Amino acid sequence: MGERVLRGSRLGSMSYESDRNTELAPRQTAAYDCPRGHHFTMPFAAEAELPAAWECRVCGATAQLVDGGLPEPKRVKITRTHWDMLLERRTLDDLEGVLAERLALLRQQRPKMTA
């Protein structure tokens, strides 16, 4: 009898177990509103922190949590240039002194031109 039941089924197609005597994990639902007017709900675990934004199921836009605050803006990292990092290590007077030393060294190494 058992062989006939499994003979016609595909692997992973369906489960022969029933949902009787099983307890689902506690859940909470969060409602989201899309900027294009779509409204949908998503189930989350009861202890999960609700995300402030979620991708809309209909159009893919970023939907915001209903009665949730606006998401915190991401911090923008200020780009430092080579000059900024150099000024962190040396003062302008030090840099002028190093420049004068290097120019003097280059002038000494230059071949003299005779006219």
N, CA, C and O atoms as a GROMACS GRO file, in nm:
protein
  460
    1MET      N    1   0.083  -0.120   0.000
    1MET     CA    2   0.000   0.000   0.000
    1MET      C    3   0.087   0.125   0.000
    1MET      O    4   0.059   0.220  -0.073
    2GLY      N    5   0.192   0.125   0.081
    2GLY     CA    6   0.279   0.242   0.089
    2GLY      C    7   0.350   0.270  -0.041
    2GLY      O    8   0.376   0.386  -0.073
    3GLU      N    9   0.382   0.167  -0.116
    3GLU     CA   10   0.451   0.186  -0.243
    3GLU      C   11   0.363   0.257  -0.345
    3GLU      O   12   0.412   0.338  -0.423
    4ARG      N   13   0.235   0.227  -0.345
    4ARG     CA   14   0.145   0.289  -0.442
    4ARG      C   15   0.125   0.437  -0.414
    4ARG      O   16   0.104   0.515  -0.507
    5VAL      N   17   0.130   0.478  -0.286
    5VAL     CA   18   0.109   0.619  -0.253
    5VAL      C   19   0.227   0.702  -0.300
    5VAL      O   20   0.207   0.811  -0.352
    6LEU      N   21   0.346   0.654  -0.284
    6LEU     CA   22   0.464   0.731  -0.321
    6LEU      C   23   0.498   0.722  -0.469
    6LEU      O   24   0.572   0.806  -0.520
    7ARG      N   25   0.447   0.624  -0.538
    7ARG     CA   26   0.483   0.601  -0.676
    7ARG      C   27   0.446   0.720  -0.765
    7ARG      O   28   0.524   0.757  -0.853
    8GLY      N   29   0.332   0.780  -0.746
    8GLY     CA   30   0.286   0.888  -0.833
    8GLY      C   31   0.322   1.027  -0.784
    8GLY      O   32   0.280   1.124  -0.847
    9SER      N   33   0.398   1.041  -0.677
    9SER     CA   34   0.427   1.176  -0.625
    9SER      C   35   0.568   1.218  -0.664
    9SER      O   36   0.657   1.135  -0.683
   10ARG      N   37   0.586   1.348  -0.677
   10ARG     CA   38   0.717   1.403  -0.710
   10ARG      C   39   0.787   1.446  -0.582
   10ARG      O   40   0.722   1.476  -0.481
   11LEU      N   41   0.916   1.448  -0.586
   11LEU     CA   42   0.994   1.487  -0.470
   11LEU      C   43   0.970   1.636  -0.440
   11LEU      O   44   0.991   1.720  -0.527
   12GLY      N   45   0.928   1.667  -0.321
   12GLY     CA   46   0.907   1.805  -0.280
   12GLY      C   47   0.781   1.869  -0.331
   12GLY      O   48   0.763   1.989  -0.312
   13SER      N   49   0.694   1.795  -0.396
   13SER     CA   50   0.574   1.856  -0.453
   13SER      C   51   0.472   1.892  -0.347
   13SER      O   52   0.410   1.998  -0.354
   14MET      N   53   0.453   1.805  -0.249
   14MET     CA   54   0.358   1.834  -0.143
   14MET      C   55   0.392   1.750  -0.020
   14MET      O   56   0.457   1.647  -0.030
   15SER      N   57   0.347   1.796   0.092
   15SER     CA   58   0.373   1.724   0.215
   15SER      C   59   0.250   1.643   0.252
   15SER      O   60   0.137   1.689   0.234
   16TYR      N   61   0.271   1.523   0.304
   16TYR     CA   62   0.160   1.439   0.347
   16TYR      C   63   0.129   1.460   0.495
   16TYR      O   64   0.043   1.392   0.551
   17GLU      N   65   0.200   1.554   0.558
   17GLU     CA   66   0.171   1.584   0.698
   17GLU      C   67   0.057   1.684   0.706
   17GLU      O   68   0.038   1.764   0.614
   18SER      N   69  -0.016   1.680   0.814
   18SER     CA   70  -0.125   1.776   0.833
   18SER      C   71  -0.080   1.881   0.934
   18SER      O   72   0.019   1.862   1.006
   19ASP      N   73  -0.153   1.992   0.940
   19ASP     CA   74  -0.120   2.100   1.032
   19ASP      C   75  -0.184   2.080   1.169
   19ASP      O   76  -0.178   2.169   1.253
   20ARG      N   77  -0.244   1.966   1.190
   20ARG     CA   78  -0.307   1.942   1.320
   20ARG      C   79  -0.201   1.931   1.429
   20ARG      O   80  -0.091   1.881   1.405
   21ASN      N   81  -0.235   1.979   1.547
   21ASN     CA   82  -0.150   1.973   1.666
   21ASN      C   83  -0.016   2.045   1.648
   21ASN      O   84   0.084   2.006   1.708
   22THR      N   85  -0.013   2.147   1.566
   22THR     CA   86   0.108   2.228   1.553
   22THR      C   87   0.075   2.370   1.594
   22THR      O   88  -0.034   2.420   1.568
   23GLU      N   89   0.171   2.434   1.660
   23GLU     CA   90   0.153   2.571   1.703
   23GLU      C   91   0.244   2.661   1.622
   23GLU      O   92   0.364   2.636   1.614
   24LEU      N   93   0.190   2.764   1.563
   24LEU     CA   94   0.270   2.858   1.488
   24LEU      C   95   0.341   2.953   1.585
   24LEU      O   96   0.293   2.978   1.695
   25ALA      N   97   0.453   3.004   1.543
   25ALA     CA   98   0.526   3.100   1.625
   25ALA      C   99   0.442   3.228   1.637
   25ALA      O  100   0.368   3.262   1.546
   26PRO      N  101   0.454   3.297   1.751
   26PRO     CA  102   0.377   3.422   1.766
   26PRO      C  103   0.420   3.524   1.660
   26PRO      O  104   0.539   3.541   1.632
   27ARG      N  105   0.322   3.592   1.603
   27ARG     CA  106   0.349   3.685   1.495
   27ARG      C  107   0.285   3.821   1.519
   27ARG      O  108   0.194   3.836   1.601
   28GLN      N  109   0.336   3.917   1.447
   28GLN     CA  110   0.276   4.050   1.443
   28GLN      C  111   0.272   4.093   1.297
   28GLN      O  112   0.358   4.054   1.218
   29THR      N  113   0.173   4.171   1.262
   29THR     CA  114   0.163   4.218   1.124
   29THR      C  115   0.194   4.366   1.120
   29THR      O  116   0.158   4.442   1.209
   30ALA      N  117   0.262   4.406   1.015
   30ALA     CA  118   0.297   4.546   0.995
   30ALA      C  119   0.234   4.593   0.865
   30ALA      O  120   0.240   4.523   0.763
   31ALA      N  121   0.173   4.710   0.868
   31ALA     CA  122   0.109   4.767   0.750
   31ALA      C  123   0.203   4.869   0.686
   31ALA      O  124   0.266   4.949   0.755
   32TYR      N  125   0.211   4.865   0.554
   32TYR     CA  126   0.298   4.956   0.478
   32TYR      C  127   0.217   5.027   0.372
   32TYR      O  128   0.125   4.970   0.314
   33ASP      N  129   0.252   5.153   0.347
   33ASP     CA  130   0.190   5.235   0.243
   33ASP      C  131   0.295   5.273   0.141
   33ASP      O  132   0.402   5.325   0.175
   34CYS      N  133   0.264   5.246   0.016
   34CYS     CA  134   0.353   5.277  -0.096
   34CYS      C  135   0.327   5.421  -0.140
   34CYS      O  136   0.214   5.468  -0.129
   35PRO      N  137   0.428   5.493  -0.189
   35PRO     CA  138   0.404   5.629  -0.239
   35PRO      C  139   0.312   5.633  -0.360
   35PRO      O  140   0.258   5.739  -0.394
   36ARG      N  141   0.292   5.519  -0.427
   36ARG     CA  142   0.202   5.514  -0.544
   36ARG      C  143   0.061   5.471  -0.506
   36ARG      O  144  -0.021   5.443  -0.593
   37GLY      N  145   0.030   5.465  -0.375
   37GLY     CA  146  -0.105   5.438  -0.330
   37GLY      C  147  -0.134   5.294  -0.293
   37GLY      O  148  -0.248   5.263  -0.257
   38HIS      N  149  -0.040   5.205  -0.302
   38HIS     CA  150  -0.063   5.065  -0.265
   38HIS      C  151  -0.052   5.048  -0.114
   38HIS      O  152   0.030   5.113  -0.049
   39HIS      N  153  -0.134   4.961  -0.059
   39HIS     CA  154  -0.133   4.932   0.084
   39HIS      C  155  -0.124   4.780   0.100
   39HIS      O  156  -0.198   4.706   0.036
   40PHE      N  157  -0.032   4.733   0.186
   40PHE     CA  158  -0.018   4.589   0.208
   40PHE      C  159   0.033   4.564   0.349
   40PHE      O  160   0.085   4.655   0.414
   41THR      N  161   0.017   4.442   0.396
   41THR     CA  162   0.064   4.403   0.529
   41THR      C  163   0.166   4.290   0.515
   41THR      O  164   0.160   4.210   0.421
   42MET      N  165   0.258   4.284   0.609
   42MET     CA  166   0.360   4.180   0.611
   42MET      C  167   0.364   4.117   0.750
   42MET      O  168   0.362   4.190   0.850
   43PRO      N  169   0.370   3.984   0.759
   43PRO     CA  170   0.382   3.920   0.891
   43PRO      C  171   0.529   3.914   0.933
   43PRO      O  172   0.617   3.887   0.852
   44PHE      N  173   0.553   3.938   1.062
   44PHE     CA  174   0.686   3.930   1.122
   44PHE      C  175   0.676   3.853   1.252
   44PHE      O  176   0.568   3.841   1.310
   45ALA      N  177   0.787   3.802   1.298
   45ALA     CA  178   0.790   3.736   1.428
   45ALA      C  179   0.758   3.839   1.536
   45ALA      O  180   0.786   3.958   1.519
   46ALA      N  181   0.700   3.794   1.646
   46ALA     CA  182   0.655   3.886   1.751
   46ALA      C  183   0.772   3.963   1.812
   46ALA      O  184   0.757   4.079   1.849
   47GLU      N  185   0.889   3.898   1.822
   47GLU     CA  186   1.002   3.966   1.885
   47GLU      C  187   1.088   4.044   1.785
   47GLU      O  188   1.186   4.107   1.825
   48ALA      N  189   1.054   4.040   1.656
   48ALA     CA  190   1.133   4.109   1.554
   48ALA      C  191   1.107   4.260   1.558
   48ALA      O  192   0.997   4.305   1.587
   49GLU      N  193   1.212   4.335   1.528
   49GLU     CA  194   1.197   4.480   1.516
   49GLU      C  195   1.145   4.510   1.376
   49GLU      O  196   1.200   4.462   1.277
   50LEU      N  197   1.038   4.590   1.368
   50LEU     CA  198   0.976   4.617   1.239
   50LEU      C  199   1.061   4.714   1.157
   50LEU      O  200   1.100   4.819   1.207
   51PRO      N  201   1.091   4.680   1.032
   51PRO     CA  202   1.167   4.772   0.948
   51PRO      C  203   1.080   4.891   0.909
   51PRO      O  204   0.961   4.876   0.885
   52ALA      N  205   1.140   5.009   0.902
   52ALA     CA  206   1.067   5.131   0.870
   52ALA      C  207   1.029   5.136   0.722
   52ALA      O  208   0.932   5.203   0.686
   53ALA      N  209   1.104   5.066   0.638
   53ALA     CA  210   1.075   5.067   0.494
   53ALA      C  211   1.077   4.923   0.442
   53ALA      O  212   1.151   4.839   0.493
   54TRP      N  213   0.993   4.897   0.341
   54TRP     CA  214   0.984   4.763   0.281
   54TRP      C  215   0.949   4.780   0.134
   54TRP      O  216   0.879   4.874   0.098
   55GLU      N  217   0.998   4.691   0.050
   55GLU     CA  218   0.970   4.700  -0.092
   55GLU      C  219   0.824   4.666  -0.119
   55GLU      O  220   0.773   4.566  -0.070
   56CYS      N  221   0.757   4.749  -0.198
   56CYS     CA  222   0.616   4.729  -0.231
   56CYS      C  223   0.600   4.600  -0.310
   56CYS      O  224   0.678   4.572  -0.401
   57ARG      N  225   0.498   4.522  -0.275
   57ARG     CA  226   0.473   4.394  -0.343
   57ARG      C  227   0.422   4.415  -0.485
   57ARG      O  228   0.438   4.328  -0.570
   58VAL      N  229   0.359   4.530  -0.512
   58VAL     CA  230   0.297   4.553  -0.641
   58VAL      C  231   0.394   4.617  -0.741
   58VAL      O  232   0.412   4.567  -0.852
   59CYS      N  233   0.455   4.728  -0.701
   59CYS     CA  234   0.536   4.804  -0.797
   59CYS      C  235   0.686   4.805  -0.767
   59CYS      O  236   0.764   4.844  -0.853
   60GLY      N  237   0.727   4.762  -0.648
   60GLY     CA  238   0.869   4.758  -0.616
   60GLY      C  239   0.924   4.887  -0.556
   60GLY      O  240   1.044   4.894  -0.528
   61ALA      N  241   0.840   4.988  -0.538
   61ALA     CA  242   0.887   5.113  -0.477
   61ALA      C  243   0.909   5.090  -0.327
   61ALA      O  244   0.867   4.988  -0.273
   62THR      N  245   0.973   5.184  -0.261
   62THR     CA  246   0.998   5.172  -0.118
   62THR      C  247   0.877   5.222  -0.040
   62THR      O  248   0.846   5.341  -0.043
   63ALA      N  249   0.810   5.130   0.028
   63ALA     CA  250   0.691   5.164   0.107
   63ALA      C  251   0.734   5.194   0.250
   63ALA      O  252   0.830   5.137   0.301
   64GLN      N  253   0.661   5.284   0.316
   64GLN     CA  254   0.691   5.325   0.453
   64GLN      C  255   0.593   5.258   0.550
   64GLN      O  256   0.477   5.235   0.517
   65LEU      N  257   0.642   5.229   0.668
   65LEU     CA  258   0.561   5.169   0.773
   65LEU      C  259   0.451   5.267   0.816
   65LEU      O  260   0.479   5.384   0.840
   66VAL      N  261   0.328   5.218   0.824
   66VAL     CA  262   0.216   5.302   0.869
   66VAL      C  263   0.237   5.330   1.018
   66VAL      O  264   0.269   5.239   1.094
   67ASP      N  265   0.218   5.454   1.059
   67ASP     CA  266   0.237   5.499   1.196
   67ASP      C  267   0.381   5.480   1.243
   67ASP      O  268   0.406   5.477   1.363
   68GLY      N  269   0.471   5.469   1.153
   68GLY     CA  270   0.613   5.460   1.187
   68GLY      C  271   0.680   5.590   1.148
   68GLY      O  272   0.635   5.659   1.057
   69GLY      N  273   0.786   5.624   1.217
   69GLY     CA  274   0.858   5.745   1.184
   69GLY      C  275   0.934   5.728   1.053
   69GLY      O  276   0.948   5.618   1.001
   70LEU      N  277   0.982   5.838   1.002
   70LEU     CA  278   1.062   5.833   0.881
   70LEU      C  279   1.194   5.763   0.912
   70LEU      O  280   1.247   5.779   1.022
   71PRO      N  281   1.248   5.687   0.820
   71PRO     CA  282   1.374   5.620   0.846
   71PRO      C  283   1.487   5.722   0.864
   71PRO      O  284   1.486   5.829   0.804
   72GLU      N  285   1.583   5.686   0.949
   72GLU     CA  286   1.695   5.777   0.974
   72GLU      C  287   1.779   5.788   0.847
   72GLU      O  288   1.810   5.687   0.784
   73PRO      N  289   1.815   5.912   0.811
   73PRO     CA  290   1.899   5.926   0.692
   73PRO      C  291   2.037   5.865   0.717
   73PRO      O  292   2.090   5.871   0.829
   74LYS      N  293   2.094   5.808   0.613
   74LYS     CA  294   2.226   5.747   0.627
   74LYS      C  295   2.331   5.858   0.645
   74LYS      O  296   2.321   5.965   0.585
   75ARG      N  297   2.429   5.828   0.728
   75ARG     CA  298   2.536   5.926   0.747
   75ARG      C  299   2.625   5.928   0.624
   75ARG      O  300   2.665   5.825   0.571
   76VAL      N  301   2.653   6.048   0.581
   76VAL     CA  302   2.737   6.065   0.464
   76VAL      C  303   2.880   6.083   0.512
   76VAL      O  304   2.910   6.172   0.591
   77LYS      N  305   2.969   5.996   0.465
   77LYS     CA  306   3.108   6.004   0.505
   77LYS      C  307   3.175   6.114   0.424
   77LYS      O  308   3.171   6.114   0.301
   78ILE      N  309   3.236   6.206   0.493
   78ILE     CA  310   3.303   6.317   0.428
   78ILE      C  311   3.434   6.264   0.369
   78ILE      O  312   3.514   6.203   0.439
   79THR      N  313   3.453   6.288   0.242
   79THR     CA  314   3.576   6.240   0.178
   79THR      C  315   3.690   6.336   0.209
   79THR      O  316   3.677   6.458   0.198
   80ARG      N  317   3.801   6.276   0.248
   80ARG     CA  318   3.919   6.357   0.276
   80ARG      C  319   4.014   6.344   0.159
   80ARG      O  320   4.040   6.235   0.108
   81THR      N  321   4.065   6.456   0.117
   81THR     CA  322   4.161   6.456   0.008
   81THR      C  323   4.301   6.435   0.064
   81THR      O  324   4.323   6.437   0.185
   82HIS      N  325   4.396   6.415  -0.027
   82HIS     CA  326   4.536   6.400   0.014
   82HIS      C  327   4.583   6.525   0.088
   82HIS      O  328   4.656   6.516   0.187
   83TRP      N  329   4.540   6.640   0.040
   83TRP     CA  330   4.579   6.767   0.104
   83TRP      C  331   4.525   6.775   0.247
   83TRP      O  332   4.596   6.822   0.336
   84ASP      N  333   4.402   6.732   0.269
   84ASP     CA  334   4.345   6.733   0.404
   84ASP      C  335   4.425   6.644   0.499
   84ASP      O  336   4.453   6.683   0.613
   85MET      N  337   4.461   6.525   0.452
   85MET     CA  338   4.538   6.434   0.537
   85MET      C  339   4.679   6.488   0.563
   85MET      O  340   4.735   6.467   0.671
   86LEU      N  341   4.736   6.556   0.464
   86LEU     CA  342   4.868   6.616   0.482
   86LEU      C  343   4.863   6.727   0.586
   86LEU      O  344   4.954   6.741   0.667
   87LEU      N  345   4.756   6.806   0.582
   87LEU     CA  346   4.743   6.915   0.680
   87LEU      C  347   4.718   6.864   0.822
   87LEU      O  348   4.740   6.937   0.918
   88GLU      N  349   4.671   6.739   0.835
   88GLU     CA  350   4.655   6.680   0.968
   88GLU      C  351   4.791   6.647   1.030
   88GLU      O  352   4.806   6.646   1.152
   89ARG      N  353   4.890   6.619   0.944
   89ARG     CA  354   5.022   6.578   0.993
   89ARG      C  355   5.119   6.694   1.004
   89ARG      O  356   5.207   6.693   1.090
   90ARG      N  357   5.107   6.795   0.919
   90ARG     CA  358   5.204   6.904   0.914
   90ARG      C  359   5.133   7.039   0.907
   90ARG      O  360   5.017   7.049   0.866
   91THR      N  361   5.206   7.143   0.948
   91THR     CA  362   5.153   7.278   0.938
   91THR      C  363   5.198   7.337   0.804
   91THR      O  364   5.284   7.280   0.736
   92LEU      N  365   5.139   7.451   0.767
   92LEU     CA  366   5.178   7.516   0.641
   92LEU      C  367   5.323   7.560   0.643
   92LEU      O  368   5.391   7.552   0.541
   93ASP      N  369   5.371   7.606   0.760
   93ASP     CA  370   5.512   7.648   0.771
   93ASP      C  371   5.605   7.529   0.746
   93ASP      O  372   5.706   7.543   0.678
   94ASP      N  373   5.570   7.410   0.802
   94ASP     CA  374   5.651   7.290   0.779
   94ASP      C  375   5.651   7.253   0.631
   94ASP      O  376   5.754   7.216   0.576
   95LEU      N  377   5.537   7.263   0.568
   95LEU     CA  378   5.527   7.226   0.427
   95LEU      C  379   5.606   7.322   0.338
   95LEU      O  380   5.667   7.279   0.240
   96GLU      N  381   5.607   7.450   0.372
   96GLU     CA  382   5.686   7.546   0.295
   96GLU      C  383   5.835   7.518   0.311
   96GLU      O  384   5.911   7.534   0.216
   97GLY      N  385   5.876   7.477   0.431
   97GLY     CA  386   6.016   7.443   0.454
   97GLY      C  387   6.058   7.320   0.374
   97GLY      O  388   6.166   7.318   0.316
   98VAL      N  389   5.972   7.217   0.372
   98VAL     CA  390   6.002   7.095   0.296
   98VAL      C  391   6.008   7.127   0.147
   98VAL      O  392   6.094   7.076   0.076
   99LEU      N  393   5.917   7.212   0.099
   99LEU     CA  394   5.917   7.252  -0.042
   99LEU      C  395   6.047   7.324  -0.078
   99LEU      O  396   6.106   7.298  -0.182
  100ALA      N  397   6.089   7.416   0.009
  100ALA     CA  398   6.214   7.489  -0.017
  100ALA      C  399   6.333   7.394  -0.021
  100ALA      O  400   6.420   7.409  -0.107
  101GLU      N  401   6.339   7.297   0.069
  101GLU     CA  402   6.448   7.199   0.069
  101GLU      C  403   6.450   7.118  -0.060
  101GLU      O  404   6.556   7.100  -0.120
  102ARG      N  405   6.334   7.070  -0.103
  102ARG     CA  406   6.326   6.987  -0.223
  102ARG      C  407   6.362   7.067  -0.349
  102ARG      O  408   6.431   7.016  -0.438
  103LEU      N  409   6.316   7.193  -0.356
  103LEU     CA  410   6.351   7.277  -0.470
  103LEU      C  411   6.500   7.303  -0.475
  103LEU      O  412   6.560   7.302  -0.583
  104ALA      N  413   6.561   7.328  -0.359
  104ALA     CA  414   6.706   7.351  -0.355
  104ALA      C  415   6.781   7.226  -0.400
  104ALA      O  416   6.879   7.238  -0.474
  105LEU      N  417   6.736   7.108  -0.358
  105LEU     CA  418   6.800   6.983  -0.398
  105LEU      C  419   6.787   6.960  -0.549
  105LEU      O  420   6.883   6.918  -0.614
  106LEU      N  421   6.668   6.988  -0.605
  106LEU     CA  422   6.648   6.972  -0.749
  106LEU      C  423   6.733   7.071  -0.828
  106LEU      O  424   6.783   7.037  -0.936
  107ARG      N  425   6.749   7.191  -0.777
  107ARG     CA  426   6.830   7.292  -0.848
  107ARG      C  427   6.978   7.253  -0.847
  107ARG      O  428   7.051   7.284  -0.941
  108GLN      N  429   7.022   7.187  -0.741
  108GLN     CA  430   7.162   7.142  -0.734
  108GLN      C  431   7.186   7.028  -0.832
  108GLN      O  432   7.294   7.018  -0.890
  109GLN      N  433   7.088   6.941  -0.852
  109GLN     CA  434   7.105   6.825  -0.939
  109GLN      C  435   7.091   6.859  -1.088
  109GLN      O  436   7.132   6.780  -1.173
  110ARG      N  437   7.035   6.972  -1.119
  110ARG     CA  438   7.013   7.009  -1.258
  110ARG      C  439   7.147   7.042  -1.324
  110ARG      O  440   7.228   7.114  -1.265
  111PRO      N  441   7.169   6.992  -1.444
  111PRO     CA  442   7.296   7.025  -1.509
  111PRO      C  443   7.297   7.173  -1.547
  111PRO      O  444   7.196   7.230  -1.585
  112LYS      N  445   7.414   7.231  -1.536
  112LYS     CA  446   7.428   7.374  -1.568
  112LYS      C  447   7.434   7.390  -1.719
  112LYS      O  448   7.503   7.315  -1.788
  113MET      N  449   7.362   7.485  -1.768
  113MET     CA  450   7.361   7.513  -1.911
  113MET      C  451   7.455   7.630  -1.938
  113MET      O  452   7.450   7.732  -1.869
  114THR      N  453   7.538   7.615  -2.032
  114THR     CA  454   7.628   7.725  -2.069
  114THR      C  455   7.574   7.791  -2.195
  114THR      O  456   7.525   7.724  -2.286
  115ALA      N  457   7.583   7.920  -2.199
  115ALA     CA  458   7.531   7.992  -2.313
  115ALA      C  459   7.635   8.025  -2.415
  115ALA      O  460   7.605   8.086  -2.517
   0.00000   0.00000   0.00000
